[in-house]
Amino acid sequence: MVFFVKHGTGIVCVSMKVEDLERLQLPLMVTHNEKKLCTTFTVSVDAKHGISTGVSGSDRATTIKAIASKDSNPDYFNRPVLGEVVDDDGSMARLPKLKEFFKTEY
């Protein structure tokens, strides 16, 4: 998962069956999809327990395991709205690294 967080772009997506979307009460992100391939997305989720910021590879793996579990229910998830700068290991960059990043990029 760290590989995808570090080298990928956008969000980590998980394919799901309609019945699981309904069970977890995950609504579509938009009602009118204008994407070229009409790929549908739901609102984003993070596991409520067992993660820190939700952006590291291990946090995302924990969320994916919770999504895949037939025992999960809507209360197992938060619906975050955020973006983060991450370190090489996929964890959230803290202030010293952010200052270094800013000097390098700007």
Beta strands, then each sheet from edge to edge (+ up, - down):
strand 1: 46-47
strand 2: 77-78
sheet 1: 1+ 2-
end
